[in-house]
């Protein structure tokens, strides 16, 4: 089932989605999310300026009566530079860590819906059969450098709460029947570290359901250059922890980490945001996708789309 009926409605739906996060868009961003449909930017701009439900100021477009969001967006642009400097530092650390084959910035910073209190979410893809070793290394090093979100230390820290192995790239398995958030979450992923071209494989693996939401899977321009190198330390540790010895350490960490994860899950009132398996770890207090979908559909109904 296609979520978008025609390009005009699709423009409105894109604006509605980001309005849920109090985020106004530039014309270039609308064109990016609209995709390659042989419609000129000028035509899209004219449609936005003439549509009764859309307002504009300078190069920003938004739903009516939301002009007050523009100062917030301008403030976010300044903050964004600071956040990406932190990402660039973290990126260098990641290149030293064994068994991590790809890392993406996702959620708030990738979508644009962040402020000075926000953390920086990462999607971490591990080598097959080494997910728990990968998690051990990145958690330990990020904690050592004071980068990891924990307790009340949230603002500007890295949220290490979503891990998948290379053989678990199909995120359609966790998709709701209608899941506008997951679609935009995928579309806005920013790759910062990538070995074995995982980024391309990830989008290829999810193309079967993403095509219902987007005309193409073109990704954002890179905020920072993607690292594709292995450090000597990484090579040494991967050699040391390969074979039977590495399997024993991986199995020990898997049992320990999964036991702790299930214990914490039992304490949660809402476990919808938690997934614990040997190939995927997802730790969120609750899954907000269904609520976002409901608000999205209600707004579309109000606009008679």
N, C-alpha and C positions, 0 to 999 in steps of 0.2 A: 504493500500500500504506500503510495507516494504521499509524503506529508505536504508537498507544495503543489498547488494546482496550476499556477501560471506565475510568470516572473513578477508581475505587479503585486499579487498576493504574497509572493515570497519575500519581497522587500518589506512589506508590512510585518510579516512573521519574524523576520530577522530583527527588526526594530522592537517588536513586542518581546522577543526573547531577552534581548539585552536590557530592555526597560525593567525587567524583573530584577535586574541587578543594579539599577540606577546608573546605567552606563549609556552615554550617547555615542553615536558612531560618526566617523568621517565618511565622505563619499567613497574614498578608496577602500575603506573597510567593508562598506556595503557591497561594492563590486566584488571584493574578494570572497565574501560569503555567498554572494549570488552565483558566482562561478562563470565559466566560459559559455555564454548562451548567445553570443553574437549580438548583444545589445550594448550600445555605446554608453560610456559614462555620462555623456550629455543627456541622453534619453532618460537614464535613471534619475539624474539630477532634476530634470524637468518634471518627471512623474512625482518625485518627492515634494517639489515646490508647489505643485498644483493639487496634491491630494489633501482632502479636508481633514484627514487624521494625522498628518505629518507636519511638523514645523521645522524651520531651519534657522541657523544663525551662523554667519561666516561659513566654515566648511563642515559644521556639525548638523546632524539630522536626528530627530527624536520625535516621539509622540507628543501630541498637543499638551500644553501646560506643563512641560518638563524642562523648560529653558533653565530652570534653577540648577539643573545638573551640570551645566557647562563649567562653572567654576570648580566643581569637584573633579571633572575630567582633566582640566588644566593642572590642578594640583597633583593628580595621579601621574601625569606625564613627567613631572619633576621627580616624584617619588620612584617612578619606574626605573629611572637611570640608576638610582641608589640600589634598588633591589637587584638589578642585573649585574651590578658590580660584585655583589655578594655571590651571585650565581657563577660568575666567572672565576672567583676564587675557589668556590666549591668544585667547579669543573676540573680544576687542576688537581685537587685532592683525589677526585674520582678516578683519574687516569692512573693512579698508583694502586687502586684497590682491585684485588683478584676476583675473578668470576663475575664481574659486572660488565655486561656486554652492551648495554644501552641505558641512557637516562634521559628522561623528558621532564621539562617543567610543565605542570598542568594546573587545573583548577583556577584559583583566584588570579594569580599573576598572569597566566596564559590568557584567561578570558578578559582580563582588564578590570574585574570587580574586586579591587583591593584598596586598602588604606594603610595608614601607618601602624595599625594594630595587626595587620594580616601576617600570616606565615607564608612560606614558599613551599608549595607541594611538589613532590617528585614522584614520577612513575619509574620504577627501577626494574630493568629486565636482566635476569641472571642467566648464566650458562646453565644448560640442562644438568639436573642432578647436583647443583651447587647453590641452590637458592638460599639455604640457611647459612652457609658460609659467607655468601655475598652480603646477606643481611647483618651478620655478625661484624664483618669488617667495616661496612659503611656506618653502622650505628656506633661502633667503638670510636672510629676516627672522627666522625662528626661531633660526637660528644666530647672527645678530647680537645677539639678545637673550639668548643663552645658554639657550634653551629646547629645542633639538634634541638628541635622543639621538645620540651618535656615540662610537666608541671605547669607553672604559670609563666614560664619563659616561652612566649609565643611570637611576639612581634619580630619580624625579620629573621626568624629561625626556620630551619628546614624541617618540614613534616615528612618523615620517612614511613609512610603508612600504606604504601601500595607496591607490592612486589609480584612479578610474574616471571616464570622461566620461559626460555625460548620456545618451548613446545606448548605454551599456553597463550599464544598471541591472539587467539580468537576471542575478543571481548563481547561478541554477540551472545556468548553463553550466559553473560550476566545482564544482558539487555532486557529491559521491560518491554512489553508489547508495543507501547508508544513511549519513546524515550528521547525527547528532544535534548535533554541535558547531556546525555552520554554522546549524542551525535556532535554537539558543539564542543564538548570536552575533547573528543577525538580530533575534530577539525582544528582545534587551537593548540594541540600539543606542540611544544617547542623542543626539538632534539638538541641536547648539549653535549652528549657523548655517544658515539655509535661505532661499534665494531660489527663486522659481518653484515653491514647494511640492514640492520634490524628495523630501522625506521621505515624503509620501503616495504619490508616483509610484513610489518605490523599493519600498514594501511592496505596492503594487498589482501591480507587475511580477513580484513573487516569490510572490504569493498562490497560484499554481497548484501549487507544491510545499510551501509552508509550511503549507497547510491539512492536509497529511498528518501534521503534528506538533502543531498547535495548533487548538483549536476557534475561536479568534478571533485577530485580529492587533492587539489592543489593546496600546498601548505603555506603557512606564513613565511615571509622573509625572515631569515635568521637574525636574531638579536645579537648573537655572538657566534663566532666560528665554531663549528662542531669539531671536537677533538676525536681523532681516530688512531691514537697511538697507544702502545703498551709500554709502560715503564719497566725498567729492569727489575724493580721490586715485585711488580705484578707477575712478570714472567717467572721469577724465582719462586714465589709463593704458589703459583699455579702448578709448577713442576713438583714442588714439595708435597702439595696436597692433591696430587693426582693418584690414580690407582686405588689400591685397597686401603692404604693409610688415609687418604683423603675421604674415601667412602665412610670409614669408621668415624672420622671427625664430623662429616656431614650428618650421618645418622644420629650421632650423639646430640648435635645442635638441633636437629629436627625434633627429636623427642623432647628436649628441654624447652625449646621455644614454643612448640605446639601445646605442651602441657600448660605453660604459663599463659598462652593466648586463650585457651579454653577456660582456664580459671578466671581470667579477666572478663571473658565473654559472659560467663554465668552471673557476673555482678552487674551487667548492663540491663537497663530497663527495656531498651530497644536494641535488638541485635541485627537489624536489617542492613546495617552498614559494615558488618563484619563477615569476612570469608576466610576460612582457615583450611588450607589443603597443602599437599606437598608441592604443588606447582603454582599456587596463588595465595598471597597473604594480603588482606585488605582490612585495615583497621580504621573505621570511622564510628563516631558515637551513634550516628543514625544515617540512614540513606535518605537524602532529601529529594531524590529524583521524582518520586511519585507526586510530591507536593508541588514541585516546580512544574511538572506536566499539567497538573490540575489548574494552577494559576495561569499557565500559558494558554490552555484551552478556554478558560473563562474569559480571558482578555480578548482572544480571537472572536469569541461569541459576542462580546460587547461591541466589537468593531464590525460584526456581521461578515466575518471572513469564513 
